[in-house]
Structures are given as C-alpha cells and as structure tokens.
C-alpha cells in the first residue's frame, strides 16, 4: 500500500497558548498541527509593556515578521545588544543566541509572525539566566 498524497491544510489560530517564553502564541503550522517535518509558524502577541523571559532556542533558526507594534529585542551573553523592530521589518535570531523581546508600547499589543526551521520548537526553548557582566563591560 502506498502512502497517501500530501494534503494542503488551512489552519486558523484561534486559541491562545502559553509558551516557555511567557508570551501568548496562536499556533499555526507545526508538526503537531499539520504534520510539518521541518517548519513551524505561529502568531505571537506581546501585550502592552510585556517582556518575554530571556531564553535560547536550541538548534533552530527563527525568523520574525512584525505586523504591528514596536518591539525591542535584547541579545547576547548579558543581553547587552539590542535591535528595535517595527511593522514591515524582519528579524533573524540564530540558534543558541540568548535573547528576550519587549513591547515598547504601554497601550497597544505588538503582533508578529514567527517562523522556525523546527516543527516542534517549543520542545527546544531553554530559559536563560543572565549573569553579571564581565569586568570591563557595562
């Protein structure tokens, strides 16, 4: 018996899911939702003034496309670097880079599409504890 042909599937993310980053996600494409083998893609909504817990993604890349809002992403061993993303901009996070994200608005949520090259990425999110800076660093 031959395997069934692949099926095109539509997913409407309607249910909010808590994540290890402590941000609300609306699940879209993943291994669990559609049987994806190498991709996950979700909607993240960062409430006004909210901040993700510092964390690291083990073994997969992340691409983010900002739909609404202004988000500051701090990154590095001591979260000493930062980049601000606005609507219409992409952000790339390499595997293993400690980072967090903060919605810079205190009144409006920020929304972004998050894509990763792993169909079960939440299994590989690790909390990151920020240590004191090295001597000579701010």
MDTraj code that builds the backbone (N, CA, C; nanometers):
import mdtraj as md
import numpy as np

residues = "UNK UNK UNK UNK UNK UNK UNK UNK UNK UNK UNK UNK UNK UNK UNK UNK UNK UNK UNK UNK UNK UNK UNK UNK UNK UNK UNK UNK UNK UNK UNK UNK UNK UNK UNK UNK UNK UNK UNK UNK UNK UNK UNK UNK UNK UNK UNK UNK UNK UNK UNK UNK UNK UNK UNK UNK UNK UNK UNK UNK UNK UNK UNK UNK UNK UNK UNK UNK UNK UNK UNK UNK UNK UNK UNK UNK UNK UNK UNK UNK UNK UNK UNK UNK UNK UNK UNK UNK UNK UNK UNK UNK UNK UNK UNK UNK UNK UNK UNK UNK UNK UNK UNK UNK UNK UNK UNK UNK UNK UNK UNK UNK UNK UNK UNK UNK UNK UNK UNK UNK UNK UNK UNK UNK UNK UNK UNK UNK UNK UNK UNK UNK UNK UNK UNK UNK UNK UNK".split()
xyz = np.array([
    [0.0835, -0.1173, 0.0000],
    [0.0000, 0.0000, 0.0000],
    [0.0885, 0.1243, 0.0000],
    [0.0615, 0.2201, -0.0885],
    [0.1435, 0.3408, -0.0969],
    [0.0919, 0.4474, -0.0009],
    [0.1823, 0.5367, 0.0450],
    [0.1387, 0.6424, 0.1372],
    [0.0401, 0.7372, 0.0699],
    [-0.0443, 0.7989, 0.1505],
    [-0.1413, 0.8963, 0.0997],
    [-0.0675, 1.0167, 0.0436],
    [-0.1241, 1.0809, -0.0599],
    [-0.0602, 1.2028, -0.1096],
    [-0.0669, 1.3122, -0.0035],
    [0.0305, 1.4014, -0.0076],
    [0.0328, 1.5141, 0.0861],
    [-0.0911, 1.5990, 0.0654],
    [-0.1384, 1.6603, 0.1724],
    [-0.2584, 1.7428, 0.1657],
    [-0.2248, 1.8866, 0.2009],
    [-0.2822, 1.9799, 0.1302],
    [-0.2730, 2.1216, 0.1648],
    [-0.3726, 2.1456, 0.2777],
    [-0.3285, 2.2108, 0.3832],
    [-0.4135, 2.2294, 0.5008],
    [-0.4175, 2.3757, 0.5418],
    [-0.5348, 2.4231, 0.5760],
    [-0.5513, 2.5585, 0.6288],
    [-0.5618, 2.5498, 0.7807],
    [-0.5001, 2.6450, 0.8485],
    [-0.5037, 2.6489, 0.9949],
    [-0.5455, 2.7888, 1.0364],
    [-0.6476, 2.7985, 1.1196],
    [-0.6888, 2.9273, 1.1750],
    [-0.6520, 2.9276, 1.3227],
    [-0.5528, 3.0091, 1.3606],
    [-0.5095, 3.0107, 1.5007],
    [-0.6067, 3.0889, 1.5874],
    [-0.6894, 3.0180, 1.6615],
    [-0.7933, 3.0839, 1.7412],
    [-0.7699, 3.0732, 1.8909],
    [-0.6886, 2.9788, 1.9346],
    [-0.6713, 2.9561, 2.0773],
    [-0.5329, 2.9997, 2.1233],
    [-0.5300, 3.0826, 2.2252],
    [-0.4032, 3.1303, 2.2813],
    [-0.3370, 3.0189, 2.3605],
    [-0.2051, 3.0043, 2.3427],
    [-0.1277, 2.9021, 2.4115],
    [-0.0147, 2.9690, 2.4877],
    [0.0068, 2.9289, 2.6117],
    [0.1189, 2.9810, 2.6898],
    [0.2461, 2.9120, 2.6429],
    [0.3563, 2.9858, 2.6379],
    [0.4830, 2.9314, 2.5931],
    [0.5879, 2.9444, 2.7019],
    [0.7004, 2.8767, 2.6817],
    [0.8106, 2.8883, 2.7770],
    [0.8679, 3.0287, 2.7816],
    [0.8488, 3.1058, 2.6729],
    [0.8953, 3.2441, 2.6704],
    [0.8026, 3.3362, 2.7501],
    [0.6896, 3.2826, 2.7925],
    [0.5866, 3.3558, 2.8672],
    [0.5218, 3.4657, 2.7839],
    [0.4989, 3.4323, 2.6570],
    [0.4246, 3.5201, 2.5668],
    [0.3099, 3.4396, 2.5073],
    [0.1972, 3.5037, 2.4808],
    [0.0863, 3.4318, 2.4187],
    [0.1124, 3.4037, 2.2712],
    [0.1016, 3.2774, 2.2325],
    [0.1155, 3.2351, 2.0937],
    [-0.0195, 3.1836, 2.0451],
    [-0.0409, 3.2001, 1.9173],
    [-0.1550, 3.1405, 1.8497],
    [-0.0938, 3.0444, 1.7487],
    [-0.1081, 2.9138, 1.7750],
    [-0.0384, 2.8125, 1.6966],
    [-0.0939, 2.8018, 1.5559],
    [-0.0027, 2.7917, 1.4625],
    [-0.0373, 2.7781, 1.3217],
    [0.0140, 2.6468, 1.2675],
    [0.1297, 2.6524, 1.2019],
    [0.1879, 2.5360, 1.1365],
    [0.2938, 2.4755, 1.2270],
    [0.2855, 2.3431, 1.2476],
    [0.3852, 2.2718, 1.3273],
    [0.3716, 2.1236, 1.2978],
    [0.4583, 2.0461, 1.3586],
    [0.4463, 1.9020, 1.3458],
    [0.3148, 1.8527, 1.4038],
    [0.2739, 1.9106, 1.5162],
    [0.1513, 1.8670, 1.5827],
    [0.0249, 1.9086, 1.5069],
    [0.0254, 2.0281, 1.4476],
    [-0.0987, 2.0777, 1.3864],
    [-0.1231, 2.0252, 1.2455],
    [-0.0166, 2.0114, 1.1659],
    [-0.0366, 1.9688, 1.0262],
    [0.0594, 1.8593, 0.9821],
    [0.1422, 1.8112, 1.0745],
    [0.2397, 1.7087, 1.0389],
    [0.3624, 1.7636, 0.9683],
    [0.3925, 1.8930, 0.9866],
    [0.5104, 1.9532, 0.9235],
    [0.6363, 1.8799, 0.9691],
    [0.7319, 1.8660, 0.8777],
    [0.8539, 1.7952, 0.9097],
    [0.9737, 1.8852, 0.9341],
    [0.9661, 2.0131, 0.8969],
    [1.0824, 2.0989, 0.9126],
    [1.0494, 2.2445, 0.9319],
    [0.9266, 2.2746, 0.9756],
    [0.8837, 2.4139, 0.9845],
    [0.7803, 2.4304, 1.0940],
    [0.7878, 2.5435, 1.1628],
    [0.6775, 2.5875, 1.2486],
    [0.6559, 2.7349, 1.2185],
    [0.5315, 2.7787, 1.2308],
    [0.4971, 2.9176, 1.2005],
    [0.3759, 2.9550, 1.2850],
    [0.3923, 3.0588, 1.3662],
    [0.2887, 3.0964, 1.4615],
    [0.2720, 3.2480, 1.4658],
    [0.1662, 3.2917, 1.5330],
    [0.1435, 3.4329, 1.5593],
    [0.1741, 3.4562, 1.7065],
    [0.2591, 3.5543, 1.7356],
    [0.2851, 3.5920, 1.8740],
    [0.2234, 3.7294, 1.8962],
    [0.1604, 3.7460, 2.0109],
    [0.1030, 3.8743, 2.0514],
    [0.1694, 3.9121, 2.1833],
    [0.2413, 4.0240, 2.1813],
    [0.3062, 4.0711, 2.3038],
    [0.2177, 4.1802, 2.3619],
    [0.1584, 4.1555, 2.4783],
    [0.0705, 4.2558, 2.5388],
    [0.1443, 4.3873, 2.5639],
    [0.0706, 4.4971, 2.5808],
    [0.1341, 4.6268, 2.6075],
    [0.2319, 4.6179, 2.7248],
    [0.3541, 4.6642, 2.7013],
    [0.4557, 4.6673, 2.8054],
    [0.5130, 4.5326, 2.8460],
    [0.4677, 4.4232, 2.7875],
    [0.5127, 4.2900, 2.8291],
    [0.6519, 4.2580, 2.7743],
    [0.7178, 4.1665, 2.8438],
    [0.8523, 4.1242, 2.8059],
    [0.8608, 3.9729, 2.8128],
    [0.9229, 3.9124, 2.7114],
    [0.9484, 3.7684, 2.7130],
    [1.0560, 3.7371, 2.8155],
    [1.0498, 3.6183, 2.8704],
    [1.1581, 3.5717, 2.9561],
    [1.2826, 3.5514, 2.8698],
    [1.4016, 3.5867, 2.9193],
    [1.5227, 3.5563, 2.8430],
    [1.5295, 3.4054, 2.8169],
    [1.5694, 3.3697, 2.6947],
    [1.5717, 3.2292, 2.6565],
    [1.6649, 3.2066, 2.5380],
    [1.6849, 3.0790, 2.5079],
    [1.7684, 3.0359, 2.3967],
    [1.6909, 2.9302, 2.3189],
    [1.7049, 2.9319, 2.1870],
    [1.6480, 2.8273, 2.1021],
    [1.7602, 2.7310, 2.0666],
    [1.7451, 2.6049, 2.0993],
    [1.8492, 2.5069, 2.0752],
    [1.8349, 2.4435, 1.9372],
    [1.9301, 2.4738, 1.8492],
    [1.9401, 2.4023, 1.7226],
    [1.8489, 2.4469, 1.6109],
    [1.7818, 2.5592, 1.6225],
    [1.6986, 2.6053, 1.5104],
    [1.7027, 2.7568, 1.4977],
    [1.6824, 2.8020, 1.3750],
    [1.6793, 2.9451, 1.3432],
    [1.5365, 2.9970, 1.3578],
    [1.5263, 3.1264, 1.3829],
    [1.3956, 3.1908, 1.3955],
    [1.3916, 3.3134, 1.3063],
    [1.2840, 3.3257, 1.2301],
    [1.2570, 3.4451, 1.1520],
    [1.1291, 3.5078, 1.2035],
    [1.1299, 3.6382, 1.2202],
    [1.0137, 3.7094, 1.2744],
    [0.9775, 3.8216, 1.1779],
    [0.8475, 3.8364, 1.1520],
    [0.7982, 3.9477, 1.0703],
    [0.6996, 4.0259, 1.1556],
    [0.7303, 4.1529, 1.1825],
    [0.6463, 4.2350, 1.2695],
    [0.5280, 4.2903, 1.1897],
    [0.4089, 4.2611, 1.2393],
    [0.2851, 4.3092, 1.1775],
    [0.2396, 4.4415, 1.2377],
    [0.2462, 4.4497, 1.3721],
    [0.2001, 4.5689, 1.4449],
    [0.2874, 4.5897, 1.5675],
    [0.3117, 4.7158, 1.5998],
    [0.3824, 4.7485, 1.7229],
    [0.5306, 4.7687, 1.7024],
    [0.5968, 4.8017, 1.8118],
    [0.7411, 4.8239, 1.8136],
    [0.7992, 4.7358, 1.9239],
    [0.8950, 4.6518, 1.8860],
    [0.9494, 4.5521, 1.9777],
    [1.1009, 4.5681, 1.9877],
    [1.1492, 4.5742, 2.1104],
    [1.2937, 4.5753, 2.1342],
    [1.3372, 4.4332, 2.1666],
    [1.4366, 4.3844, 2.0940],
    [1.4953, 4.2534, 2.1222],
    [1.6362, 4.2759, 2.1744],
    [1.6596, 4.2310, 2.2971],
    [1.7939, 4.2347, 2.3543],
    [1.8561, 4.0973, 2.3308],
    [1.9864, 4.0946, 2.3035],
    [2.0506, 3.9672, 2.2776],
    [2.1973, 3.9728, 2.3189],
    [2.2570, 3.8530, 2.3337],
    [2.3968, 3.8407, 2.3744],
    [2.4072, 3.7746, 2.5106],
    [2.5297, 3.7394, 2.5494],
    [2.5532, 3.6697, 2.6762],
    [2.4932, 3.7426, 2.7954],
    [2.4943, 3.8755, 2.7915],
    [2.4407, 3.9561, 2.9016],
    [2.3240, 4.0424, 2.8527],
    [2.2683, 4.0031, 2.7388],
    [2.1610, 4.0803, 2.6734],
    [2.2059, 4.2247, 2.6537],
    [2.3339, 4.2401, 2.6180],
    [2.3953, 4.3717, 2.6080],
    [2.3725, 4.4407, 2.4739],
    [2.3232, 4.3677, 2.3743],
    [2.2937, 4.4265, 2.2434],
    [2.1428, 4.4418, 2.2295],
    [2.1005, 4.5306, 2.1410],
    [1.9564, 4.5408, 2.1175],
    [1.9286, 4.5883, 1.9756],
    [1.8113, 4.5489, 1.9280],
    [1.7615, 4.5931, 1.7988],
    [1.6124, 4.6211, 1.8170],
    [1.5637, 4.7270, 1.7538],
    [1.4213, 4.7610, 1.7613],
    [1.3586, 4.7299, 1.6260],
    [1.2494, 4.6533, 1.6301],
    [1.1789, 4.6123, 1.5084],
    [1.0428, 4.6802, 1.5022],
    [1.0082, 4.7227, 1.3799],
    [0.8809, 4.7930, 1.3569],
    [0.8011, 4.7201, 1.2491],
    [0.6740, 4.7549, 1.2324],
    [0.5922, 4.6883, 1.1304],
    [0.6595, 4.6907, 0.9935],
    [0.6536, 4.5767, 0.9269],
    [0.7124, 4.5625, 0.7944],
    [0.8574, 4.5195, 0.7963],
    [0.9144, 4.4980, 0.9154],
    [1.0540, 4.4563, 0.9259],
    [1.0646, 4.3097, 0.9673],
    [1.1714, 4.2460, 0.9180],
    [1.2048, 4.1091, 0.9557],
    [1.3158, 4.1118, 1.0604],
    [1.3206, 4.0074, 1.1414],
    [1.4262, 3.9904, 1.2407],
    [1.4719, 3.8454, 1.2337],
    [1.6024, 3.8221, 1.2357],
    [1.6587, 3.6872, 1.2342],
    [1.7284, 3.6612, 1.3671],
    [1.6974, 3.5463, 1.4286],
    [1.7625, 3.5044, 1.5524],
    [1.8318, 3.3702, 1.5251],
    [1.9664, 3.3681, 1.5281],
    [2.0383, 3.2424, 1.5066],
    [2.0171, 3.1457, 1.6233],
    [2.0418, 3.0172, 1.6016],
    [2.0301, 2.9211, 1.7115],
    [2.1291, 2.9529, 1.8229],
    [2.0868, 2.9284, 1.9463],
    [2.1773, 2.9396, 2.0596],
    [2.2090, 3.0790, 2.1080],
    [2.1442, 3.1822, 2.0532],
    [2.1715, 3.3196, 2.0950],
    [2.0719, 3.3600, 2.2044],
    [2.1195, 3.3899, 2.3250],
    [2.0287, 3.4343, 2.4308],
    [1.9600, 3.5650, 2.3896],
    [1.8287, 3.5741, 2.4177],
    [1.7551, 3.6944, 2.3802],
    [1.6243, 3.7041, 2.4573],
    [1.5653, 3.8223, 2.4519],
    [1.4302, 3.8453, 2.5016],
    [1.3649, 3.9469, 2.4088],
    [1.2389, 3.9748, 2.4291],
    [1.1675, 4.0729, 2.3475],
    [1.0730, 4.1514, 2.4374],
    [1.0635, 4.2830, 2.4121],
    [0.9766, 4.3699, 2.4911],
    [0.8918, 4.4548, 2.3982],
    [0.7627, 4.4606, 2.4249],
    [0.6733, 4.5513, 2.3533],
    [0.6975, 4.6904, 2.4126],
    [0.7410, 4.7844, 2.3279],
    [0.7734, 4.9185, 2.3773],
    [0.6507, 5.0066, 2.3999],
    [0.5338, 4.9622, 2.3566],
    [0.4118, 5.0388, 2.3820],
    [0.3493, 4.9954, 2.5139],
    [0.2990, 5.0908, 2.5886],
    [0.2276, 5.0589, 2.7127],
    [0.0769, 5.0547, 2.6903],
    [0.0327, 5.0806, 2.5649],
    [-0.1113, 5.0852, 2.5382],
    [-0.1585, 4.9898, 2.4282],
    [-0.0696, 4.9494, 2.3373],
    [-0.1100, 4.8662, 2.2228],
    [-0.0306, 4.7357, 2.2208],
    [-0.0952, 4.6232, 2.1850],
    [-0.0192, 4.4983, 2.1700],
    [0.0685, 4.5031, 2.0449],
    [0.1740, 4.4243, 2.0455],
    [0.2578, 4.4042, 1.9269],
    [0.2246, 4.2652, 1.8729],
    [0.2211, 4.2511, 1.7405],
    [0.1906, 4.1222, 1.6781],
    [0.2968, 4.0909, 1.5735],
    [0.3363, 3.9642, 1.5686],
    [0.4366, 3.9225, 1.4715],
    [0.4137, 3.7771, 1.4314],
    [0.4528, 3.7447, 1.3095],
    [0.4557, 3.6067, 1.2630],
    [0.5959, 3.5538, 1.2915],
    [0.6013, 3.4364, 1.3546],
    [0.7284, 3.3750, 1.3923],
    [0.7414, 3.2429, 1.3176],
    [0.8495, 3.2267, 1.2412],
    [0.8748, 3.1030, 1.1674],
    [1.0059, 3.0428, 1.2131],
    [1.0076, 2.9105, 1.2236],
    [1.1287, 2.8398, 1.2676],
    [1.1495, 2.7152, 1.1836],
    [1.2734, 2.6735, 1.1694],
    [1.3019, 2.5546, 1.0911],
    [1.3032, 2.4296, 1.1786],
    [1.2022, 2.4202, 1.2653],
    [1.1830, 2.3038, 1.3506],
    [1.0333, 2.2894, 1.3767],
    [0.9750, 2.1735, 1.3502],
    [0.8308, 2.1572, 1.3670],
    [0.7847, 2.1426, 1.5121],
    [0.8783, 2.1291, 1.6065],
    [0.8433, 2.1143, 1.7485],
    [0.9327, 2.2042, 1.8326],
    [0.9409, 2.3301, 1.7947],
    [1.0387, 2.4210, 1.8537],
    [1.0199, 2.4445, 2.0025],
    [0.9000, 2.4389, 2.0546],
    [0.8813, 2.4655, 2.1975],
    [0.9504, 2.3601, 2.2833],
    [0.9770, 2.2425, 2.2263],
    [1.0499, 2.1396, 2.2996],
    [1.1957, 2.1778, 2.3195],
    [1.2432, 2.2792, 2.2461],
    [1.3846, 2.3155, 2.2490],
    [1.4065, 2.4617, 2.2870],
    [1.3143, 2.5175, 2.3646],
    [1.3316, 2.6514, 2.4216],
    [1.3834, 2.6320, 2.5633],
    [1.4936, 2.6992, 2.5945],
    [1.5553, 2.6838, 2.7256],
    [1.5619, 2.8207, 2.7923],
    [1.5102, 2.8327, 2.9156],
    [1.5239, 2.9605, 2.9872],
    [1.6715, 2.9975, 2.9998],
    [1.6990, 3.1272, 2.9976],
    [1.8363, 3.1757, 3.0050],
    [1.8495, 3.2679, 3.1244],
    [1.9454, 3.2387, 3.2081],
    [1.9714, 3.3215, 3.3253],
    [2.0838, 3.4185, 3.2912],
    [2.0552, 3.5459, 3.2980],
    [2.1536, 3.6482, 3.2656],
    [2.2451, 3.6670, 3.3854],
    [2.3749, 3.6466, 3.3625],
    [2.4729, 3.6638, 3.4696],
    [2.5276, 3.8060, 3.4697],
    [2.6100, 3.8357, 3.5688],
    [2.6714, 3.9701, 3.5751],
    [2.7666, 3.9898, 3.4577],
    [2.7805, 4.1121, 3.4103],
    [2.8746, 4.1373, 3.3004],
    [3.0175, 4.1067, 3.3418],
    [3.0990, 4.0758, 3.2440],
    [3.2419, 4.0521, 3.2684],
    [3.3088, 4.1834, 3.3076],
    [3.4205, 4.1768, 3.3794],
    [3.4916, 4.3014, 3.4121],
    [3.5219, 4.3814, 3.2859],
    [3.5010, 4.5089, 3.2929],
    [3.5249, 4.5953, 3.1775],
    [3.4018, 4.6166, 3.0925],
    [3.2937, 4.5387, 3.1159],
    [3.1686, 4.5595, 3.0432],
    [3.0764, 4.6457, 3.1260],
    [2.9886, 4.7158, 3.0575],
    [2.8889, 4.7963, 3.1291],
    [2.7883, 4.7067, 3.1955],
])
top = md.Topology()
chain = top.add_chain()
for i, resn in enumerate(residues, 1):
    res = top.add_residue(resn, chain, resSeq=i)
    for name in ("N", "CA", "C"):
        top.add_atom(name, md.element.get_by_symbol(name[0]), res)
traj = md.Trajectory(xyz[None], top)
